Amino acid sequence: MNPLFHRSVRTLLFVCAGLLALLCSHHDTQAGEANGVLRIGVLAFRDPVQTERQWAPLARYLGERVPERRFVMRSFTLDDLSKAVARGELDFVLTQPEHYVHIRALQRGLAPIATLATRSGNQAIAELGGVIVARSERNDIKQLGDLRGKRLAAAHQHSLGSFRLQQWTLLKAGIDIQGTAASITFTGQPQDQVIALVLDDKADAGFVRTGLLEAMVAEGKLAPERLKVINPRRETGFPLLLSTPLLPEWPFLASREVPQTVAKAVSIALLELAPDHPAAVAGNFHSFSPPADYSGLETMMLELRAHPGRLERFDLQDIVEKYPYQVALVLGSLLVMTLLGLIFLIRSRRQIGAALRERASLLDSLGEGVYGLDSAGSCTFINPKALELLGWTHEEVIGRNPHALFHHHHPDGKHYPSSECPVHRTLIDGQRRQ
C-alpha cells in the first residue's frame, strides 16, 4: 500500500490516543470530586512522610465538618506539586506564598480561602521570613556584604523563605547574589539539606525559612551553638530567628472545580479550627485566618523579575535575558555599521577638505580679485588679489557685508543704497548681471 497512507493512519491513531488520554485525565480529575473524595496537596518543605503524618489529622477534621465528603492529604516537593496542579489532580492546595503565585498561572481560578498561622508555644504567627546562617566559627562572615564571593545554599529558586526573601534583603543592601556569589546550590526539599551543606562545609552560608532552626533544635537534630544568624533582626511580636522582612504565611487554596458550597464549608471549618484541636496540635500550627493580602509579595517578585506575569513590565533587561544571542548579533551589527559610518565620514571630510584647499589654491593664483557671499550677504571667502586691490585684510572682510565695507558710496561721494547694487540684487533674485 501507499507509504503516505500508512503515515497518515499512524498520525491519526496518535492524535486519537492523545485525545483519549486527555479525556481520561479530565475524567480522573473529576472522578474524585464526584465520588465525594477531595484531594489536598501540601508542600513538604521538610520530610515528605513526616509532612503527610503531620497534616493527615487536618484532612480527617475537614471530613468530619463537611458532610458526605472525604479528604485525602498528599505531600509533594515544590516541583511535583506544580505538576499535580497543572494536571488538575488536586482540589485544594496548601503551599508557600511565592509558589501560590506561580501555580495560579498554571490553573486559573485557584484562589486562597484561608491563611495559615503557625505557632510558637501558644502564640499564633501569621507571617514568615527567611534566615541566613553560617557556621559559628566563620569569622569572615559577619554581615551581608561578607556573602560576596561565597558558596551559598538554598532549597529552591522559587522558595520564598529559603531563597527569595534573602535575595530581596541582599538586593536592598546593594548585593546581587546571583552576580556576586561564587555559587548557589539549590538542594530541593527538605530544607534540612541546606543546613547539612553548611555544617559539612560544602556551603559557606545557607538560606532557610523561619522556624526551621528552632524545629531542628527541638528535635535534637541541631546544636544551636554550631550556627549563627547573619543580619539578625527583631520584629515586634515575632519570636523566631530572622534575617529578612516578613510576609504573610501559607495560603490554603481552592480549585475552581470545587463547588462553591464545598469551598465555603471548608473555609468555615478552617477558620473555626481551635488552636488546641488535635488536628492543629498534630500539624504544629495555631489556626487559620481569612485570606491575607499578598500584594506586597507580588510587588517584590516583580522587582526581582521572578513574577510569572513580569511581561507586564517588560523592559530591555528582559529582552537581553530572553534573547541573549540575538541581542549580541544586533549589537555587533550596529557596531560594524557605526564603524563603517565613521570611516565614511572621515573619508568624506578629507575629500571635502582637499576640494576646499584646491579651490583656495585656484582662487589665490588668479590675477583678478574674487570674493564670495552667503545668502545673508556676508563674505565667506576673498582671494589675495581682491584684498590687494581693496586695501583690506582677510580678517577685516570675512564675515562682514562687502557692500557696507566698500560699496556704500558712489565715486562722487553720494550714498550708494544696497537696493541699487547689482551684486546685492543678484544675491536676492539670482539673475546674472554684468
C-alpha positions in Angstrom: 0.0 0.0 0.0 1.0 3.7 -0.3 3.5 4.7 2.4 1.9 8.0 2.6 -1.4 6.3 3.5 0.4 4.3 6.3 1.9 7.6 7.7 -1.5 9.3 7.7 -3.1 6.4 9.5 -0.3 6.3 12.2 -0.7 10.1 12.7 -4.5 9.8 13.1 -4.0 7.0 15.6 -1.5 9.1 17.6 -4.0 12.0 17.7 -6.8 9.8 18.8 -4.7 8.3 21.5 -3.7 11.7 22.7 -7.4 12.9 22.8 -8.4 9.7 24.7 -5.6 10.2 27.3 -6.7 13.8 27.7 -10.3 12.8 28.2 -9.3 10.1 30.7 -7.2 12.5 32.6 -10.1 15.0 32.8 -12.4 12.2 33.9 -10.0 11.1 36.6 -9.7 14.7 37.9 -13.4 14.9 38.2 -14.0 11.4 39.4 -12.6 12.1 42.9 -14.9 15.1 43.5 -17.9 13.1 42.0 -17.2 10.2 44.4 -17.1 12.6 47.4 -13.2 12.4 47.7 -11.4 15.7 47.8 -7.6 15.7 47.4 -5.4 18.2 49.3 -1.8 18.7 48.1 0.5 20.1 50.7 4.1 21.3 50.1 6.7 19.2 52.0 9.4 21.7 52.9 10.8 19.0 55.2 10.5 15.2 55.2 7.5 14.1 52.9 6.5 11.2 55.1 6.6 13.4 58.2 4.6 16.1 56.3 1.8 13.6 55.4 1.6 12.4 59.0 1.6 16.0 60.3 -1.3 17.1 58.1 -3.4 13.9 57.9 -5.4 14.9 61.1 -6.5 18.1 59.3 -7.9 16.0 56.4 -9.9 13.9 58.9 -11.2 17.1 60.7 -12.4 18.5 57.4 -14.1 15.2 56.6 -16.0 15.5 59.9 -17.0 19.1 59.2 -18.0 18.8 55.6 -20.9 16.3 55.1 -20.6 13.4 52.6 -17.0 14.3 51.7 -13.8 12.5 52.4 -10.5 14.4 52.3 -7.2 12.8 51.2 -3.9 14.6 52.1 -0.8 14.1 49.9 2.6 15.7 50.3 4.7 16.9 47.4 8.0 18.5 46.6 7.7 22.0 45.1 8.2 20.9 41.5 5.9 17.8 41.9 3.2 20.0 43.4 3.4 22.3 40.4 2.9 19.4 38.1 0.0 18.0 40.0 -1.7 21.4 39.9 -1.1 21.7 36.2 -2.7 18.3 35.6 -5.7 19.3 37.6 -5.2 16.4 40.1 -5.9 18.5 43.3 -8.9 20.2 44.7 -7.1 22.1 47.5 -3.5 23.1 47.9 -1.5 24.3 51.0 1.8 25.8 49.9 4.1 28.7 50.4 3.1 32.1 49.1 5.5 32.5 46.2 4.6 29.1 44.9 1.0 30.1 45.0 1.7 33.0 42.6 3.4 30.6 40.2 0.8 27.8 40.3 -2.0 30.4 39.9 -0.6 30.9 36.4 -0.9 27.1 35.8 -4.6 26.9 36.9 -6.8 29.9 36.6 -9.4 30.3 39.4 -7.0 28.8 42.0 -7.7 31.2 45.0 -6.9 31.4 48.7 -9.8 30.7 51.1 -7.7 30.9 54.3 -4.2 31.7 55.5 -2.2 29.5 57.9 -1.0 30.8 61.3 1.9 28.7 62.7 2.7 28.5 66.4 5.5 29.2 68.8 4.3 27.8 72.1 0.8 29.2 72.3 1.5 32.2 70.1 0.0 32.5 66.6 2.5 33.5 63.9 0.7 34.8 60.8 3.9 35.8 58.9 7.1 34.0 57.7 10.5 35.2 56.9 14.0 34.0 55.9 17.1 33.2 57.9 20.7 33.4 56.7 23.0 31.1 58.6 26.7 30.3 58.7 28.9 28.2 60.9 29.7 29.9 64.2 33.5 29.8 63.7 33.3 31.6 60.3 34.8 34.9 61.4 35.0 36.0 57.7 31.2 36.0 57.5 29.6 38.6 59.9 27.4 40.7 57.8 25.5 40.7 54.4 28.4 42.2 52.5 30.6 39.2 53.5 28.4 36.9 51.4 30.0 38.3 48.2 32.1 35.6 46.6 30.8 32.9 49.0 29.2 29.5 48.3 25.5 29.7 49.1 22.9 27.0 49.6 19.1 27.3 49.3 16.2 25.0 48.9 14.7 26.2 45.6 14.8 29.3 43.4 11.1 29.7 43.9 11.2 29.2 47.7 10.0 32.3 49.5 11.6 31.6 52.9 14.6 29.7 51.6 15.8 32.0 48.8 13.6 34.8 47.6 13.4 36.8 50.8 17.1 36.5 51.3 17.7 37.6 47.7 15.4 40.6 48.3 17.2 41.6 51.5 20.6 41.4 49.9 19.5 43.4 46.9 18.2 46.1 49.1 21.7 46.2 50.7 23.2 46.6 47.2 24.2 43.0 46.7 23.1 41.0 43.7 23.8 37.5 44.9 23.2 35.9 41.5 26.0 38.0 40.2 28.4 38.1 43.1 28.1 34.7 44.8 30.7 32.1 44.0 27.9 29.5 43.6 24.3 28.9 44.6 23.3 25.3 45.3 19.6 24.5 45.3 19.2 21.4 47.4 15.4 20.8 46.9 13.2 19.8 49.9 13.6 19.1 52.7 15.3 22.3 53.8 17.3 20.4 56.3 19.7 19.6 53.5 20.6 23.3 53.4 21.7 23.1 57.0 23.6 19.9 56.3 25.6 21.6 53.5 26.6 24.4 55.8 27.6 22.2 58.6 29.6 19.9 56.3 31.5 23.0 54.9 30.1 22.4 51.4 28.4 25.8 51.6 29.6 28.9 53.3 26.1 30.2 54.2 22.6 28.8 53.8 19.1 30.2 53.4 16.2 28.6 55.3 12.7 29.7 56.3 11.9 30.9 59.8 11.0 28.2 62.3 13.3 25.6 60.8 16.2 26.1 63.1 14.0 26.1 66.2 12.3 22.9 65.0 15.6 21.1 64.3 16.9 22.1 67.7 13.7 20.8 69.4 14.1 17.5 67.5 17.7 17.1 68.6 19.0 17.4 65.0 20.9 20.6 65.5 23.1 22.0 68.3 22.2 25.7 68.4 25.8 26.8 69.1 27.0 25.4 65.8 25.3 28.1 63.7 25.0 31.9 63.8 22.4 34.1 62.1 23.7 36.7 59.6 21.9 40.1 59.6 19.8 39.2 62.7 16.7 41.4 63.1 13.8 41.7 65.5 10.2 42.3 64.6 7.6 43.2 67.2 5.6 40.1 68.2 7.7 37.8 66.1 9.6 35.3 68.3 11.7 33.3 65.8 15.2 33.9 64.4 15.0 36.2 61.4 17.2 37.9 58.8 14.7 39.3 56.4 11.4 41.2 56.2 8.2 39.3 56.9 5.4 38.3 54.6 2.0 36.5 55.1 2.1 32.8 55.8 1.0 29.9 53.6 -2.4 30.2 51.8 -4.9 27.4 51.7 -6.1 27.3 48.1 -9.3 26.0 46.5 -9.5 24.9 42.8 -12.3 26.5 40.7 -13.5 22.9 40.1 -14.6 22.7 43.7 -18.3 23.6 44.1 -18.7 26.9 45.8 -20.8 25.4 48.6 -18.0 23.0 49.4 -15.2 25.6 49.2 -17.3 27.8 51.6 -17.8 24.9 54.0 -14.1 24.1 54.0 -13.2 27.8 54.6 -15.6 28.0 57.6 -14.2 24.8 59.0 -10.6 26.1 58.8 -11.5 29.4 60.4 -13.3 27.7 63.3 -10.5 25.2 64.0 -9.3 25.9 67.6 -5.6 26.0 68.4 -6.0 23.1 70.9 -7.8 20.8 68.4 -5.9 17.6 67.8 -5.5 18.5 64.1 -3.8 21.8 65.0 -1.6 20.2 67.6 -0.6 17.4 65.3 0.0 19.8 62.5 2.1 22.0 64.8 0.1 25.1 63.7 -2.1 27.5 65.6 -5.1 28.2 63.4 -6.3 29.6 60.1 -7.3 33.2 59.4 -9.1 34.9 56.5 -7.0 35.1 53.3 -4.1 37.5 53.7 -3.1 40.3 51.3 -0.2 39.0 49.2 0.2 42.2 47.0 3.4 43.1 48.8 4.8 39.7 47.8 3.8 40.2 44.2 5.4 43.6 44.1 8.7 42.1 45.4 8.6 39.3 42.8 8.0 41.8 40.0 11.0 43.9 41.1 13.1 40.8 41.3 11.9 39.7 37.9 10.6 36.5 39.5 6.9 37.0 38.8 5.3 34.8 36.2 3.4 37.9 35.0 6.6 40.1 34.7 5.9 40.6 30.9 3.5 43.4 32.1 6.7 45.3 32.9 8.8 44.0 30.0 12.0 46.1 29.5 15.4 45.9 28.0 16.8 43.6 30.6 14.0 41.1 29.9 14.9 41.2 26.2 18.6 40.6 27.0 17.8 37.7 29.3 15.4 36.0 26.9 17.3 36.7 23.6 21.0 37.0 24.5 22.4 35.7 21.2 20.0 37.8 19.1 20.8 40.9 21.1 24.6 40.2 20.7 24.1 39.8 17.0 22.1 43.1 16.7 24.6 45.0 18.8 27.5 43.6 16.8 25.8 44.6 13.6 25.2 48.1 14.9 28.8 48.4 16.0 30.0 47.4 12.5 27.6 49.8 10.9 28.8 52.6 13.2 32.5 51.9 12.4 31.7 51.9 8.7 29.8 55.2 9.1 32.7 56.7 10.9 35.1 55.6 8.2 32.9 57.1 5.5 32.5 60.3 7.4 36.3 60.6 7.9 37.0 59.9 4.2 34.2 62.4 3.2 35.7 65.1 5.4 39.1 64.5 3.9 37.7 64.7 0.4 35.9 67.9 1.2 39.0 69.4 2.8 41.1 68.5 -0.2 38.5 70.1 -2.6 38.4 73.3 -0.5 42.2 73.5 -0.5 42.2 73.0 -4.2 39.6 75.8 -4.7 41.5 78.1 -2.4 44.7 77.4 -4.3 43.0 78.1 -7.6 41.5 81.4 -6.3 44.8 82.5 -4.8 46.5 82.0 -8.2 44.0 84.2 -10.1 45.2 87.6 -11.3 41.7 89.1 -10.6 40.0 89.9 -7.4 37.3 87.4 -6.3 35.2 87.1 -3.3 32.1 85.1 -2.3 28.9 85.8 -0.3 26.5 83.7 1.6 22.7 84.1 1.5 22.8 86.8 4.2 25.2 88.9 2.1 28.3 88.2 4.3 31.7 87.5 2.8 32.7 83.8 3.1 36.0 84.0 1.1 38.2 86.5 -0.7 41.4 86.0 -2.6 44.7 87.9 -2.1 44.3 89.9 -5.3 41.0 91.3 -4.1 42.5 92.2 -0.8 45.4 93.9 -2.6 43.0 96.0 -4.8 40.7 96.9 -1.9 43.3 97.6 0.7 41.7 95.4 3.4 43.0 92.4 5.4 41.5 89.0 5.3 40.3 89.3 9.0 38.6 92.6 8.2 36.5 91.3 5.4 35.5 87.7 6.3 32.0 87.6 7.9 31.3 91.2 7.1 28.9 92.7 4.5 31.1 93.8 1.5 28.6 96.4 0.4 28.9 98.1 3.7 32.7 98.0 3.5 33.4 99.1 0.0 30.2 99.7 -2.0 28.5 102.2 0.2 29.3 105.4 -1.8 29.5 106.5 -5.4 32.8 107.9 -6.7 31.3 111.4 -6.2 30.6 110.7 -2.5 26.9 110.1 -2.8 25.3 107.3 -0.8 25.0 104.0 -2.7 22.0 102.1 -1.4 22.2 98.3 -1.4 19.0 98.1 -3.4 20.9 99.6 -6.4 23.9 97.4 -6.0 24.0 94.7 -8.8 25.8 92.3 -6.5 23.1 92.6 -3.8 20.3 92.4 -6.4 21.8 89.2 -7.9 22.1 87.8 -4.4 18.3 88.4 -4.0 16.9 87.4 -7.4 19.6 85.1 -8.7 19.8 86.8 -12.1 23.1 87.3 -13.9 24.3 90.9 -14.3 27.4 92.4 -15.9 
